[in-house]
Amino acid sequence: MEQQKRLLGILSNLLLWLFEIITFAYVWFCYYDISSDDRFYRHGYIIIIVMYAIFIYMMTKSFNGYKISYMKALDLILAHVISQILSNIAGYFFICMMWSEYMQVMPVVMLSLVQIVASTLWVILARQVYMKVFPPRNVIIIYGKYPLEQFLKKLNARNDKYVVSEILNYENGLKKICSGDLDFEGVFLYDLSAGERNTIIKYCYEHGIRTYVVPKITDIIMRGADDLHLIDTPLYLSRNQGLFLDQRIVKRIVDIVVSIIGIVVLAPLMLIVAAIIKLYDRGPVFYRQERLTRDGKKFIIFKFRSMRTDAETQGARLAQKHDDRVTPVGKVLRNFHIDELPQLFNVIAGDMSIVGPRPERPEIFEKYSKSIPEFDFRLKVKAGITGYAQVYGKYNTVPIDKLRMDLIYIEEYSFWLDIKLMLLTVRAIFRKESSEGVKDGQTTALASDRDKGKEGDKA
């Protein structure tokens, strides 16, 4: 069954990729092929098409557009649309450079429209076929002594992938697995102690049982460890220092370049937004607020004001789903993350990075740290406009999951990961849930604010 799933995914993705290459080649030969007997130009035709094929494959892969097995349909569509637009823009510049002049742009525009329609239909059809041929997995959850209501709610939201048949504690779960009565197709392990978890993982590994594990903080830290072969016993080295000096230098250069380009390109939009905010209620255009960045350093963040001027007379709190403090103009700004554009100036000043953990307010950070002492680990790098948790999580994601995602970023940091997260930010802009506020009545995203349950990582 697993081989069939993989084969179906490969074939369906290959068909769409070939369609994209063929349509680009058609546009090239019909609209941009200037006949020439020069062998150099003939080879150039092939190079352009090959470069386009590689580029659109890498773009789609970066946006997870080929993950039809678990990505939602809307996310798949957005991944392909963004990849096709970026690839066709790059392809157009390749063409212009090859002929050393600006060529007509309408064929590329029409190519993009055709590809967008085709990929949208492909995603809908592929997802329907996939779900029909491979129905959701029947899984069980084995949990420790802490509540799993929020995790279960998230898992039930993906009923296209999983159907939870049983929820068992460790003792009953182990008996279930060892009984040999495999009326399930996977096991989720949630918040078990190290010893209990190791026992189940080893048994499942031995018997080929699919296992899903919610990682502990130490698990994520070890992901960034280096292999050492000093002796004939394998060693893992975890340096626990955040980014190296050379990484910080390269990251800083990228921050400055991207910020300057962003400010220049987005200046007209920012001027229009500033005028609209000022005309709406005559209040200040910018919102200044104290936040935390690397090593707990405090700085003043700049954002376009999206709330009333008296929004925080009752103290610091996160935005709620139906927050009456948000102005009509602010709702639009927050939905498309336009309110965060002035943070580009914070990046220029060196207080923030383009990519990094979300900068928290000192008051809210203190509450999170009391519940989750490891929350301080996020401060090993500069705060960012976008980041791992911002792309893969939501505004109201619980702090422990934000910490997990930010630690994954810190431990697996690379230049290419930054580029990937920047590109994925485009997709996040169109996901409504990415800017969804906390529940009405909450002041933070802590589970204790939500249901008075204890929130933390029991590592």
DADABEL-V588022 format. One record per residue. BURIAL is 1 if it has 16 or more other C-alpha atoms within 10 Angstrom, else 0. D_FIRST is the distance of its C-alpha to the first C-alpha in whole Angstrom. Layout:
burial	d_first
BURIAL	D_FIRST
BURIAL	D_FIRST
This chain:
burial	d_first
0	0
0	4
0	5
0	5
0	6
0	9
0	10
1	11
1	12
0	14
0	15
0	17
1	18
0	20
0	21
1	23
1	24
0	26
0	27
1	29
1	30
0	32
0	33
1	35
1	36
0	37
0	40
1	41
0	42
0	43
0	45
1	46
1	46
0	50
0	50
0	52
0	52
0	52
0	49
0	48
1	48
0	45
0	43
0	43
1	41
0	39
0	39
1	39
1	36
0	34
0	35
1	34
1	30
0	30
1	32
1	30
1	26
0	28
1	29
1	26
1	24
1	26
1	26
1	22
1	22
1	19
1	17
1	16
1	13
0	16
0	19
0	21
1	22
0	26
1	25
1	23
1	26
1	28
1	27
1	27
1	30
1	32
1	30
1	32
1	35
1	35
1	34
1	37
1	39
1	39
1	39
1	42
1	44
1	43
1	44
1	47
0	48
0	47
0	50
0	52
0	53
0	51
0	49
0	49
0	46
0	45
1	43
1	40
0	41
0	40
1	37
1	36
0	36
0	34
1	31
1	31
0	31
0	28
1	26
1	27
0	26
1	22
1	21
0	22
0	20
1	17
1	17
0	17
0	15
1	12
0	13
0	14
0	10
0	9
0	11
1	13
1	12
1	14
1	16
1	19
1	22
1	25
1	28
1	31
0	35
0	35
0	34
0	30
0	31
0	31
0	28
0	26
0	28
0	26
0	23
0	23
0	24
0	21
0	20
0	17
1	15
1	16
1	18
1	20
0	20
0	23
1	25
1	27
0	29
1	29
0	30
0	28
1	25
1	25
0	26
1	23
1	21
0	23
0	23
0	20
0	19
0	16
0	16
1	14
0	11
1	14
1	17
1	20
1	23
1	26
1	30
1	30
0	32
0	31
0	32
0	30
1	27
0	27
0	27
1	24
1	22
0	23
0	22
1	18
0	18
0	19
0	17
0	13
1	14
0	13
1	16
0	18
0	22
0	25
0	27
1	31
1	33
0	34
0	30
1	30
1	34
1	32
0	30
1	33
1	34
0	35
0	34
0	38
0	38
0	42
0	42
0	39
0	37
0	35
0	36
0	35
0	38
0	38
0	41
0	41
0	43
1	41
1	42
0	44
0	47
0	46
0	43
0	45
0	48
0	45
1	43
1	47
0	48
1	45
1	46
1	49
0	48
1	45
1	48
1	51
0	49
0	47
1	51
0	52
0	49
0	49
0	53
0	54
0	51
1	52
0	56
0	55
1	53
1	56
0	58
0	56
1	56
0	60
0	61
0	59
0	60
0	63
0	61
0	60
1	57
1	56
1	54
0	55
0	53
0	53
1	50
1	49
1	47
1	47
0	49
0	50
0	52
1	53
1	54
0	54
1	51
1	52
1	50
1	51
1	53
1	50
1	52
0	56
1	58
0	59
1	55
0	55
0	59
0	57
0	55
0	52
1	49
1	45
1	45
1	44
0	42
0	45
1	47
0	51
1	52
1	50
1	52
0	51
0	51
1	49
1	46
0	45
1	46
1	43
1	41
1	41
1	42
1	45
1	47
1	46
1	47
1	50
1	48
1	48
1	52
1	51
1	49
1	52
0	54
0	51
1	51
1	47
1	44
1	42
1	39
1	39
1	39
1	41
1	44
1	45
1	49
1	50
0	51
1	47
1	46
0	49
0	47
1	43
0	45
0	46
1	43
1	41
0	43
1	41
1	41
1	44
1	41
1	40
1	44
1	43
1	43
1	45
1	43
1	42
1	42
1	38
1	36
1	32
1	33
1	34
1	32
0	29
1	31
1	33
1	37
1	37
1	34
1	35
1	37
1	35
1	32
1	34
1	35
1	32
1	31
1	34
1	34
1	31
1	33
1	36
1	34
0	32
0	35
0	35
0	37
0	34
1	32
1	36
0	35
1	31
1	33
1	36
1	33
1	31
1	34
1	35
1	31
1	33
1	36
1	34
1	32
0	35
0	33
1	34
1	38
1	37
1	40
1	40
1	41
0	44
0	47
1	45
1	46
1	44
1	40
1	40
1	38
0	42
1	43
1	40
0	40
0	43
0	40
0	40
1	38
1	37
1	35
0	36
0	35
